[in-house]
Each structure stands twice: as C-alpha cells, then as structure tokens.
Amino acid sequence: MDPNPQRVASTDGVRVAVFELQAADPGKPTVLAAHATGFHAMVWNPLAERLHQRTGCGVVAPDLRGHGTTALPDDVALDWDGFADDVLATIDTLGLVSPIGVGHSKGGAALLRAEARRPGTFSALWCFEPVVFPPEFGRARNEDNPLAAGALRRRDVFMSREDALANYASKPPLGDLDARVLEAYVDHGFTPVDPDDPDGPVRLRCRPEIEAETYRMGAAHNTFEFLGSVACPTVIACGGPHPPGPGTFADRIAGSIPLGRLATYPDLAHFGPLTHPELMADDIAAFISDVGA
C-alpha cells in the first residue's frame, strides 16, 4: 500500500504528491529525492532506507508532474521548468531548510535547475547522469527522439500487477533493477483500469504520451548555461562506458559547477541508482559526511 502523500500546490495548477519515505532523526537534515522520467517517488525506497540507516537523514520524494499520482492538467505543456517548480514548491510547502538533493536523470536536472534559479536552496546535491545537454545540442523540442518513440510503443495495460511485474522482471532494462525497486515501481506505478476492480487489469499511471513528451523536451531547457549559479557542493555521478546520452556530458556538467566534482561508476549504467541502491546510498552518505551537509 502507498503511504498517504502530502499534496503540494505547484505551478500550472499541478498538485504534487510528496511522500515521506524516512523520517529524520533529531537534528538531522532532510534529503529530497527526485526521480527519472517514467518513474516515481517510491522507487527511492530501498536507497532511502539504507541512507537513513547510514546518516539518520530524513527522505522525502515527490511524484513529479505527469508521473505517479501527480496528474498533469490537459492544457499544460511539459516544459522542464515545471519539474523544477515542483521541487521548489515541495521545499517551500514542507518548510525544508537547506535540504540535500539527490536526483536521477530528469530528477537530477530538476534539482540543478531549481538550485540555479535560487542559489543556496540546497546544502548539497548528488545527481546521477542529470539530463543537462550542452548548448550545441540546441534548445528545441525533439520530435524524433528515439526514447520518445520507444515510450509510445510501451505496453501500458496488464491483466494484473503480478502480470506486469513478471513481464518486466523477464527482460532488460527493468529486469536489471533491484527486485525491491522493481516491485515498488509496479506497485505505485499502476492503477486499476476499473476502480471497482482493484484486482483486475491495471494501467500505467505515467501515460506513454506523457513519458514520450518528457523525452522530446529533454534538450529544450537551458540549465547548462546557468550551472555557474549552482552554489552548493555537488557530485555529478555517471556510469560508463555509455552510448550517447546524459552521462556523456557528466564531466562537463561537473566542471561548470563552482563546487562540482565528478564520480564515475564504470560498472553501472544509466539506471545505477535503481540497480544498485545500497551502493549509491553508501556513497551519498560518505558525500554528506564529507561536506558536512
């Protein structure tokens, strides 16, 4: 069962669902964890549990707009500024003071954009392969994005959650996820087709057209040009070796941030935080300790 989220008013009429995955021990800071495209807050659960064990930090995670239980109004475009709006609205509404940001892919970009817009918002950032493209890639919506085409081909209805879980577990890339992450992805990522039949067919909450449009807009934001405004210690982590993608530019992203540093994981791929949540949690804990956040 999903925990009860707090609803946070963001821009464009979006009501962001925010989940407390771990409560902070007395005197310990809060981590805000932002998920990748197509995922949702609950996939952070295994990493959050380990991170709390290591640091005592609390962990909150939003379902960013169009993902999980946070609906996107029909007339709202998927400009990536909106994901940063959701992050800042979460911080403001929850009254988080100098939180630590942990982000994956799109979530990492949202954290960097939020910090660049309001320098000093975060005490530290740890982002795994944030989708922040250098300016030479243009700043336009990409209709031909191959990830968007793949999202539109995704099967979005299964006979049950168990059917969806078995299907995903049988093949990559989702079959490579930590088993607890995959289970959380399915449990929170689907909703009954018929609300009166909770054990019947289920449908993806993040609709394929929403996921596809998120990918198309991935290079349209200009976050890279403002990385010099990111004021806090920041790790840009990446797997490798990679095909063309966000990890390719990790060193340039880190080098553009005044207090940025690069961390590489040669044996991991783009889904590193979801395939190896405990390894990632241990390294985040070490980073938090190192910077005194």
C-alpha positions in Angstrom: 0.0 0.0 0.0 1.2 3.5 -0.8 1.7 5.8 2.2 -0.6 8.9 2.2 1.1 11.7 0.3 1.0 15.4 1.2 -0.4 17.4 -1.7 1.7 20.5 -2.6 0.5 23.3 -4.9 2.9 23.9 -7.7 2.6 26.0 -10.8 0.1 25.4 -13.7 -2.5 24.0 -11.2 -0.4 20.9 -10.6 -0.9 19.3 -7.2 2.3 17.4 -6.4 2.1 14.2 -4.3 5.0 14.2 -1.8 5.9 11.1 0.2 7.9 10.9 3.4 10.0 7.8 2.9 12.1 8.1 6.0 11.6 10.5 9.0 14.7 12.4 10.0 16.4 11.6 13.3 16.6 14.6 15.7 18.9 17.2 14.4 19.5 15.5 11.0 18.8 17.1 7.6 16.3 16.0 5.0 17.1 14.6 1.6 14.8 15.5 -1.3 15.0 12.7 -3.9 13.8 13.4 -7.5 13.1 10.5 -9.8 13.9 9.9 -13.5 11.5 10.1 -16.5 8.8 7.4 -16.4 9.4 6.5 -12.7 8.0 7.9 -9.4 8.8 8.7 -5.8 8.5 5.1 -4.4 11.4 3.7 -6.4 13.7 5.5 -4.0 12.5 3.4 -1.1 15.5 0.9 -0.9 18.0 3.7 -1.3 16.2 5.9 1.3 16.1 3.1 3.9 19.8 2.5 3.6 20.7 6.2 3.6 18.7 6.7 6.8 20.5 3.8 8.4 23.8 5.3 7.5 23.1 9.0 8.2 19.8 9.4 10.1 18.7 11.8 7.4 15.0 12.0 6.5 14.0 11.4 2.9 11.1 12.9 1.1 10.3 12.3 -2.6 7.7 13.9 -4.9 5.9 12.4 -7.8 6.9 15.0 -10.4 4.2 16.3 -12.7 2.7 13.7 -15.0 4.3 10.8 -13.0 3.0 8.6 -10.3 -0.1 10.1 -8.6 0.7 13.7 -9.7 -1.6 14.5 -12.7 -0.7 16.9 -15.4 -3.6 19.1 -16.4 -4.6 18.6 -20.0 -3.7 22.2 -21.1 -0.2 22.3 -19.5 2.9 21.8 -21.7 5.7 19.6 -20.4 8.3 22.3 -20.2 11.1 21.1 -17.9 10.9 24.3 -15.8 7.8 22.7 -14.4 9.8 19.9 -12.8 12.0 22.5 -11.0 8.8 24.3 -10.0 7.6 21.0 -8.4 10.9 20.7 -6.5 10.8 24.3 -5.2 7.1 24.0 -4.2 7.9 20.9 -2.2 10.7 22.7 -0.4 8.6 25.8 0.3 5.5 24.0 1.4 7.3 21.5 3.7 9.5 24.3 5.1 12.7 22.4 4.3 15.8 24.4 5.3 18.9 23.6 3.3 17.9 20.2 2.2 20.2 17.8 0.4 19.1 17.0 -3.1 19.5 13.5 -4.7 18.4 13.2 -8.2 18.5 10.7 -11.1 18.4 11.7 -14.8 15.4 14.1 -15.2 15.2 14.4 -11.5 18.9 15.5 -11.3 18.2 18.1 -14.0 15.2 19.4 -11.9 17.4 19.8 -8.8 20.1 21.6 -10.7 17.6 23.9 -12.3 16.0 24.6 -9.0 19.3 25.4 -7.3 20.4 27.6 -10.3 17.2 29.6 -10.1 17.5 30.0 -6.3 21.2 29.6 -5.3 21.6 28.4 -1.8 18.4 26.4 -1.7 20.3 23.1 -1.2 23.2 22.4 1.1 24.5 19.8 -1.3 23.5 18.0 -4.5 24.2 14.5 -5.7 22.9 13.8 -9.2 23.3 10.7 -11.3 23.5 11.4 -15.0 21.3 14.5 -15.0 19.8 15.3 -18.3 21.6 18.6 -18.9 22.7 19.0 -22.5 25.4 21.5 -23.6 24.1 24.3 -25.8 25.5 22.9 -29.0 22.7 20.4 -28.9 20.1 23.1 -29.4 17.2 24.2 -27.3 14.3 22.8 -29.2 11.7 20.1 -28.8 13.0 16.9 -30.5 10.1 15.2 -32.3 12.4 12.4 -33.4 13.8 11.5 -30.0 14.2 7.7 -30.1 13.3 7.4 -26.4 10.0 9.0 -27.2 9.3 6.6 -29.9 10.1 3.7 -27.6 7.8 5.1 -24.9 4.9 5.3 -27.3 5.4 1.6 -28.1 5.3 0.6 -24.4 2.6 -1.7 -23.3 0.5 0.2 -20.8 -2.2 -2.2 -19.7 -1.6 -5.6 -18.0 -4.1 -8.1 -16.6 -2.8 -7.5 -13.1 0.1 -6.0 -11.1 1.5 -9.5 -10.9 1.4 -9.9 -14.7 3.2 -6.5 -15.1 5.9 -7.5 -12.6 6.5 -10.8 -14.2 6.8 -9.2 -17.6 9.2 -6.5 -16.6 11.3 -8.9 -14.5 11.9 -11.1 -17.5 13.9 -8.7 -19.6 16.1 -5.6 -19.6 16.2 -2.8 -18.8 13.6 -3.0 -16.0 14.6 -6.6 -15.3 18.0 -5.3 -14.3 16.6 -3.2 -11.4 17.0 -4.2 -7.8 14.0 -6.5 -7.1 12.7 -4.2 -4.4 12.8 -1.2 -6.8 11.0 -3.1 -9.5 8.3 -4.2 -7.1 7.9 -0.6 -5.9 7.8 0.6 -9.5 4.9 -1.7 -10.3 3.0 -1.3 -7.0 2.9 2.5 -7.2 3.2 2.9 -11.0 -0.1 1.3 -12.0 -3.7 2.0 -11.2 -6.8 -0.2 -11.8 -8.4 0.2 -15.2 -11.7 -0.2 -13.3 -11.6 1.5 -9.9 -14.2 -1.0 -8.7 -12.0 -4.0 -9.6 -8.7 -3.4 -7.8 -7.5 -7.0 -8.5 -8.3 -6.7 -12.2 -6.4 -5.1 -15.2 -4.1 -2.2 -14.4 -2.8 0.7 -16.4 0.4 2.7 -16.2 0.0 6.0 -14.3 2.7 7.7 -16.3 0.9 7.6 -19.7 3.2 6.7 -22.7 2.4 10.0 -24.3 3.5 11.9 -21.2 6.7 9.9 -21.0 7.3 10.5 -24.7 6.8 14.2 -24.5 9.1 14.4 -21.5 11.8 12.8 -23.6 11.1 15.2 -26.5 11.6 18.2 -24.3 14.8 16.9 -22.6 17.2 19.1 -24.5 14.9 22.2 -24.7 15.8 23.7 -21.4 18.9 25.9 -20.9 20.0 24.6 -17.4 23.6 24.1 -18.7 24.1 27.8 -19.3 23.2 28.5 -15.6 25.3 25.9 -13.9 27.7 28.5 -12.7 24.9 29.7 -10.3 24.7 26.3 -8.5 26.1 27.4 -5.2 26.4 24.2 -3.2 28.9 21.3 -3.2 27.7 19.0 -6.0 28.5 15.5 -7.2 27.7 14.6 -10.8 27.8 10.8 -10.9 27.8 8.7 -14.0 28.1 5.1 -15.1 30.1 4.0 -18.1 31.0 3.4 -20.7 28.0 4.9 -22.3 26.3 5.3 -25.6 25.3 8.9 -26.5 23.3 10.2 -23.6 23.4 12.3 -20.4 26.3 10.5 -18.9 28.4 11.6 -21.8 28.4 15.1 -20.5 28.9 14.4 -16.8 32.4 15.8 -16.7 31.4 19.0 -18.5 28.5 19.4 -16.1 30.7 18.9 -13.1 33.3 21.3 -14.4 30.7 24.0 -14.9 29.6 24.0 -11.3 31.9 26.0 -8.9 31.9 23.3 -6.3 31.3 20.4 -8.6 33.0 17.1 -8.7 32.7 14.0 -10.9 32.1 10.5 -9.6 32.3 7.6 -12.1 31.0 4.1 -11.8 32.4 2.1 -14.7 30.4 -1.0 -14.0 27.0 0.8 -13.8 24.6 2.0 -16.5 22.1 4.9 -16.6 19.8 3.2 -14.1 22.6 2.9 -11.5 20.6 4.3 -8.5 17.8 1.8 -9.3 20.0 -1.3 -9.9 22.4 -0.6 -7.0 20.5 1.4 -4.4 22.6 0.4 -1.4 26.0 1.2 -3.2 24.6 4.6 -4.2 23.2 5.2 -0.7 26.6 4.4 0.9 28.4 6.8 -1.4 25.8 9.6 -0.9 26.2 9.1 2.9 30.0 9.5 2.5 29.5 12.7 0.5 27.1 14.1 3.1 29.6 13.4 5.8 32.5 14.9 3.7 30.8 18.2 3.0 29.2 18.4 6.5 25.7 18.9 5.0 
